[in-house]
Amino acid sequence: MRKTVSYVLVLAGAAVMLLPFVAALGNSLKSFTQYFQVPPEWIPDPVHWDNYAEVWRRTPFGLYLVNSVVIAVLAVAGNVLTSAMVGHALARMRLPGKQALLTMALGTMMLPTVITIVPNFLLFRSLGWLDSMLPLIVPYWLATPIGIFLMRQTFLGIPKDFEEAAGLDGANPWQVFWRIHLPLAKPALATLAVFTFTTSWKAVLEPTIYLTSPENYTLPVGVLSLKGQFVGNDQLVTAAAMMSLLPMLVVFVLAQRYFVRGTMSAGLKG
């Protein structure tokens, strides 16, 4: 009975979470008349699959997609590498004041983005980076607080036996990090990669402020710009939004098996 009740609650929660997605999918397949029909129809009849093709014909959707992919991939690579290095240093190396450094890094998580957006804008303007992808990529190459915390906690859970054995074989600290600890932290690295990808992919505020040329727009900003272009064709904007969600869904499905607790135990079993 407990299992049955648990399954019912989980299915009910899943249905509530999926409802907006299903509604948006249905709206993206409607005509303009069906889109604003009252009461609304959940299943469009007929189904207008050509809405998706129309978005590609009437907008540089492919260019927006390429821009977002480039930014997201480089952001993932930078954040995973630098956060792992900083987290490893704070967890396994003897550094003066490392606890204070960790506290300051985690303290920045309490600052809303709107507080730092103006100083960042002034900084990037002085560097001549405005209207380019650099402001959306470079900050991830300086490590992020959540990445530092996640990787530090992961490296703290690795037994010292591996490190001591590698030291007896003549491994230096970099070799211990790269060849011993990093492979054991693969689940945490994959989790951080997914978090970074989704954060970079769905970002709207920063690209809106830093990018001014349409050819540099990311996919979310491009979708927002369609609202003004497709006046009276809201179903096309919905279709574009649905297509922009697909890469995030693919990445999550491919990496969902890494979302596990006990990162250390998973690494040892491998």
Phi, psi and omega in degrees: 000319179297317178297318180298314179297319179298315179297320179296317179295319179295316179295322178295317177296319178297321180295319178296320181290327183277342185303311178299323180295315180296320179297317179295321178298317178295319179295328181289346182253013182258163170277173180299320180294317179294327183298321183256016180290139178233124357288154184289151175257127181289321182253112181293141179216108004278167179275127183258081177292341182291350176300321180292318178293326180295324177298317180293327181285325189261354181221159173279055185299323179297322178294316177300320181295316180297317179301316180293321180295315180299313182295315183294317181295315179293324178294318178297313180300315182291316183290320180296316182292308185288322178294323177294319180294314180292316179298323179292320179296319181287336183266324190242349183252154177272108182232135177292129177073022183293329178293322177293322177296318179296318180297318179294321179296315180290332179296332179292343178293339180277353180272122177297153181299325183295339179284323183267353187292323180290311176301320178296320179298315180296322179295311182292329177293320179293332178275352181075029184261357182296150182060037174217173181279348186301316179297339181266352183245311187303317180303330178288339178276003176252015181071152179242152181303315181294325178292318178299314181296315181298314183288325177298314179297326178292314182290332176295333181276355179278127180301148180286349181301320180298315182295318180293320179295319178294323178295323177294332178275002176093015180283137176274172183303322179294318179294324176297316179295312189282322187259339184249300187285319183297315176299327179288343182260018183304315178301318179293322178297318179295320178297315178297322179298317180294316178300316181294318181298312182294321179296315180291321185293319186266004181298135181238316186298308183297311178299325180296325182276320187272335185254132179238332181275133180301330181289347178258000184298142169275174185297313178301318179293321177298319178296319178297323180292338179291337182301322179281332181283322185258056177293124183085006178227055183296335179295332177287322176296320178295320177297319178296320179295321179295320178293327179290338178280339187301314179301321179295321179295319180296314180298317181294318180296320181291331185251008186294333181291346178273350178280079182228154170272163184072055180302322183292317181296323178295321178293322181290325180294329179290000000 
